[in-house]
């Protein structure tokens, strides 16, 4: 039986939990928008055509920030197409996903939806087929109070008050040859700098994200970040990271160890950004925006980049509607652990995407909406990770996979909120067949009780491939867990095989 020992000490604090770490992503891709969050004919739709069942589930999951409208989609998008009377909006070809874009859902519809969700907006601008002027026009439309061409257009379209978006992405995956308007690092870095400086002249309080590598396996990884930041360091606040993982060739061990790659990716980008800072003598630090991450079974795309296999142009085709199983949920838990452990520098993260397209949620047109297995670790960490990030000190048994070595069976992260008198521990057991013993030494926290605990794992009637589906929407949910003891600051638990387990502790308030 694998075992692990963990020390949680209230004196070992990484920094505050970034609330933007629990973000999601809505892109005009497949059925994420149309029949996902927007379906005027649905029985639960409101007067804006927004699905009430999806709104309710989204509020339950509780994303804190939503990235929009892409993604690859944004690099060929004219934002002006999605404003004004719907009958007058043009229908366009979406080159990114080989689809028809009707533009019936646009900026005002999104703003209405995100306000009902209660999340912050992370707006992306098109630096593929467009540039600095169009980005500034969009900023004027969303953020200027009135008295100018674009702000008055917003008012005429029904929004008297500005949207006041503060967080902006300067393009998307511009390093990728699949991207409409793909650029070299030099081309993109200069454009990002020019655009960022111009946008700040209109609104100096903006927070701007430059495009980093779209994956750590890109041939330009590292050199791309270095060159881009050398050109736009003072004009931006964040550099982005994107990563997707999947189980290949039934190699479950490598899949379960995928967060090792995420850890390395994050630490390499931090090192590169800090090297540029030191070399060019900048005072501020560039933080990280991990604004696309998830499990993605890339079975509908071929070639060097994500090119759809559709032979005809249709609106909102079904694209990468993966059904996630128990194994995927445990892996997603390890990704969340990685992001939280690096929360001192990863200040923003967006699970991609919210609905249908590799989604936390699934829907059927005219029918039901339900949560996928991967939504539960996300929801639990978003709710319980409060206050400060504890720097976990862990030792224990490890395994090797065909790709990774010395991988801990038990993967953890933790937080402590002195104000509320609570601490949380998030634990993944990567062992496929064996329970794992977890021993935790609780120092300086004064833990008096376990307030709650739950686990998500394969039970007697399930295997690791069990999913939530249209016909069985609650097949996989977290269950109460009581296989633990707490005695004088020593905590011990027997973790089920292949499991994601969450503990909340009561601590005395100061």
C-alpha positions, -999 to 999 in steps of 0.1 A, spaced: 0 0 0 15 34 -10 19 59 18 26 96 21 35 120 49 26 157 47 34 186 69 11 216 69 25 245 89 7 279 92 41 296 91 48 282 56 27 304 34 31 309 -4 7 338 -7 -30 346 -9 -53 324 -29 -59 342 -63 -96 342 -68 -90 344 -106 -74 310 -104 -109 295 -107 -119 308 -142 -135 292 -172 -137 299 -209 -165 305 -233 -156 304 -270 -177 305 -302 -167 270 -309 -190 240 -315 -220 241 -291 -204 261 -263 -224 292 -270 -253 281 -292 -274 254 -275 -249 257 -246 -254 289 -228 -277 305 -254 -308 288 -268 -338 311 -271 -362 282 -278 -353 262 -247 -380 258 -220 -357 274 -194 -345 303 -215 -350 339 -203 -360 369 -223 -324 372 -236 -323 336 -248 -300 324 -220 -306 289 -208 -317 290 -172 -306 255 -164 -270 262 -176 -270 295 -156 -280 276 -125 -253 250 -129 -227 276 -138 -235 296 -106 -232 263 -86 -197 256 -100 -189 293 -95 -162 304 -120 -147 337 -109 -136 349 -143 -147 340 -179 -125 344 -209 -143 353 -241 -148 351 -272 -118 329 -279 -96 310 -284 -88 305 -321 -122 320 -329 -111 355 -319 -83 357 -345 -108 360 -373 -136 378 -354 -151 412 -361 -166 422 -327 -188 448 -344 -208 419 -360 -222 410 -326 -238 443 -316 -270 461 -327 -303 447 -338 -300 409 -343 -319 410 -376 -291 433 -390 -261 412 -378 -241 395 -406 -236 358 -409 -199 350 -413 -175 321 -420 -156 312 -389 -122 301 -403 -109 287 -370 -135 260 -366 -149 257 -402 -183 268 -390 -210 293 -398 -212 322 -372 -247 337 -370 -236 365 -346 -270 362 -328 -249 360 -296 -225 389 -292 -210 413 -268 -243 425 -251 -257 390 -248 -224 379 -232 -223 408 -208 -258 400 -197 -250 364 -192 -217 369 -173 -234 394 -150 -261 368 -142 -233 343 -135 -215 369 -112 -181 365 -128 -154 389 -140 -148 392 -178 -115 384 -195 -119 399 -229 -98 389 -259 -89 411 -289 -82 399 -324 -45 404 -333 -47 379 -361 -66 395 -389 -70 429 -371 -48 450 -348 -43 480 -326 -71 502 -339 -98 476 -337 -87 467 -302 -89 504 -291 -123 506 -307 -136 477 -287 -121 492 -256 -138 525 -263 -171 506 -268 -169 487 -236 -153 511 -212 -158 547 -222 -187 565 -205 -201 583 -235 -197 612 -259 -176 593 -285 -185 573 -316 -181 539 -301 -194 546 -266 -225 563 -280 -230 532 -302 -230 511 -270 -255 534 -254 -277 533 -285 -276 495 -283 -291 496 -248 -262 498 -224 -260 532 -208 -233 523 -183 -199 511 -196 -190 474 -192 -157 484 -175 -137 454 -184 -102 455 -168 -87 422 -179 -77 417 -216 -59 391 -237 -38 405 -265 -47 378 -291 -46 341 -288 -20 314 -295 -2 336 -320 28 311 -320 6 284 -336 7 278 -374 -30 269 -372 -39 304 -360 -55 327 -385 -29 355 -387 -1 334 -372 30 355 -365 66 352 -355 77 361 -320 91 393 -332 60 403 -352 37 394 -324 58 410 -296 59 443 -314 22 443 -321 14 433 -285 35 462 -273 20 487 -296 -16 475 -288 -10 474 -251 5 509 -250 -24 523 -270 -50 506 -249 -34 519 -217 -36 555 -231 -73 551 -231 -75 533 -198 -43 531 -177 -58 507 -152 -61 478 -176 -44 444 -169 -30 429 -201 -21 393 -210 5 386 -237 4 353 -257 29 328 -245 34 294 -260 3 274 -268 20 244 -254 53 233 -239 59 210 -268 60 238 -293 93 240 -311 96 277 -303 87 272 -265 110 293 -244 125 314 -271 90 326 -279 84 338 -243 118 354 -242 115 373 -274 79 384 -268 86 397 -234 118 415 -245 95 435 -268 65 441 -247 75 436 -210 65 470 -198 32 470 -218 18 438 -202 12 422 -168 9 385 -176 22 359 -201 -2 331 -210 2 293 -209 -20 267 -226 -20 229 -220 -42 199 -227 -36 163 -217 -51 130 -226 -47 93 -219 -29 77 -249 -26 40 -258 -42 30 -225 -12 44 -206 -30 54 -175 1 59 -154 15 86 -177 -19 103 -179 -22 103 -141 12 119 -139 4 147 -164 5 174 -137 43 168 -136 44 184 -170 22 212 -159 45 219 -129 75 220 -152 58 242 -178 48 267 -151 83 268 -136 100 271 -170 79 301 -179 85 317 -145 123 312 -151 121 327 -186 101 357 -175 124 364 -146 154 361 -168 141 388 -191 133 409 -160 169 406 -148 186 410 -181 166 441 -191 165 455 -155 127 457 -152 113 464 -117 80 447 -120 74 409 -122 54 393 -150 29 369 -136 13 339 -154 -21 335 -169 -28 297 -175 -59 307 -195 -65 273 -212 -61 240 -195 -80 207 -194 -82 171 -205 -88 169 -242 -91 137 -262 -79 150 -296 -99 126 -317 -116 150 -341 -85 169 -354 -55 160 -374 -23 176 -386 0 201 -368 -29 221 -353 -65 219 -345 -81 216 -379 -117 203 -379 -126 174 -402 -159 189 -413 -166 187 -450 -193 214 -450 -200 247 -433 -227 246 -407 -236 266 -376 -224 252 -342 -214 217 -352 -207 192 -324 -169 195 -317 -149 177 -291 -178 169 -268 -158 146 -246 -175 127 -219 -153 127 -188 -148 97 -165 -135 92 -130 -99 90 -142 -102 124 -159 -117 139 -127 -87 127 -106 -63 141 -132 -81 174 -133 -78 175 -95 -40 172 -98 -40 201 -123 -59 222 -98 -34 212 -72 -5 223 -95 -22 257 -102 -29 263 -65 7 254 -54 20 279 -79 -6 306 -70 21 331 -61 28 335 -98 -1 318 -116 -26 346 -108 -52 336 -135 -64 303 -148 -92 293 -171 -105 258 -175 -114 253 -212 -143 253 -218 -175 257 -198 -201 239 -218 -201 210 -243 -167 217 -259 -144 197 -235 -168 212 -210 -175 212 -173 -211 210 -183 -230 192 -211 -263 200 -227 -287 187 -253 -305 211 -276 -340 214 -262 -331 190 -234 -312 186 -202 -280 201 -188 -257 182 -164 -224 184 -147 -194 163 -159 -171 145 -135 -144 171 -139 -167 198 -126 -167 185 -91 -130 190 -82 -132 225 -98 -163 234 -77 -149 220 -45 -115 239 -47 -132 271 -58 -154 270 -27 -129 258 -1 -96 273 -12 -97 305 8 -72 327 26 -36 317 21 -18 290 2 1 266 25 34 254 11 30 217 14 60 196 25 54 160 13 73 127 12 61 93 2 61 65 -22 65 72 -59 61 54 -92 75 56 -127 55 57 -159 67 53 -195 71 91 -196 76 104 -161 98 92 -132 95 96 -94 59 106 -95 42 108 -61 12 85 -56 -4 111 -34 -6 146 -47 -17 175 -24 -24 212 -20 -37 231 9 -50 265 21 -56 282 55 -80 311 61 -72 326 95 -102 350 93 -128 322 90 -108 297 111 -108 271 84 -82 251 65 -86 228 34 -66 199 21 -70 187 -15 -57 152 -22 -54 129 -53 -45 93 -50 -29 83 -83 -27 46 -74 -50 27 -98 -56 -3 -76 -44 3 -41 -55 25 -13 -29 50 -1 -22 59 35 -20 97 42 -4 110 74 -6 148 79 12 167 107 -8 199 114 15 226 128 4 260 140 -32 255 127 -47 244 160 -71 221 141 -99 210 164 -122 191 141 -129 179 106 -158 200 93 -164 180 62 -148 155 38 -158 139 6 -143 117 -21 -148 110 -58 -137 75 -68 -147 43 -85 -170 23 -62 -182 -13 -63 -205 -7 -92 -182 16 -112 -149 14 -129 -124 42 -137 -142 48 -171 -176 56 -156 -190 89 -168 -220 112 -162 -242 110 -193 -276 121 -205 -292 89 -193 -273 88 -160 -264 124 -150 -253 116 -115 -234 84 -119 -203 100 -105 -205 125 -77 -185 132 -45 -196 110 -16 -192 115 22 -158 101 34 -151 90 70 -119 68 67 -98 92 88 -87 99 123 -77 132 140 -57 132 172 -36 160 188 -26 176 155 -20 143 137 -44 134 109 -45 101 91 -66 88 62 -69 58 40 -75 71 5 -95 50 -19 -77 39 -51 -78 64 -79 -96 91 -59 -100 128 -54 -106 136 -17 -112 169 0 -110 177 37 -121 209 55 -107 215 90 -118 238 118 -91 260 133 -93 286 161 -98 322 150 -72 346 162 
